């Protein structure tokens, strides 16, 4: 069972989340030849003050 874990900054709408989950599921099924009910997608919101790149918080 494929599990896709997406971490992204908060602020996406429910419609954007639905579309992302559907597109990721469809692409996984096409690529791996598995049924849609075998694919799980976890969407995790991360606040900018909890994510850093090159030692600098995105909130800065």
Secondary structure, DSSP 4 states (H G I P E B T S, - for coil): --EEEEEEES---HHHHHHHHHHHHHHHHHHH---GGG-EEEEEEE-GGG-EETTEETT-
